[in-house]
Amino acid sequence: MMPIGTLAKQSGVHIETIRYYERVGVLPKALRAANGRRIYGQQDVRRLAFIRHARDLGFELASVRALLALQETPELSCKSASDLASAQLLAVESRLSRLNVLRDELKRMVRSCKNGRVMDCRVIDALSTMV
């Protein structure tokens, strides 16, 4: 068993985030030591690693919750997990597309700037123009 600080170090998740995950129910409430402090086990490290990896991939907490529920019933079909991952992939591809448009616009602004005076600055001008 370990205190929350050790869990945070082993999992790479901040203490406040661990407390938040407990409050929203993606991490079970911790056991309490005689002094009232939270104590955790290796299963909590594994669960937090799972949550962290899913969050790093951009999954919302609702999806993480669903994936955790699936993980707890290994005999079920993994179609739901695949559907969640497919939806996340579409969201990532959409964001990438929007970021590419933003990159192209920023490149255009930078290329058009002559690095003269602010009153002639194409970057400032482009940002001031109503779309």
Buried (B, 14 or more C-beta within 10 A) or exposed (E): EBBBEEBBEBBEBEBEBBBBBBEEEBBEEBEEEEEEEBBBEEEBBEBBBBBBEBBEEEBBBEBBBBBBEBEEEEEEEEEEBEEBBEEBEEEEEEEEEEEEEEEEEEEEBEEEBEEEEEEEBBBEBBEEEEE
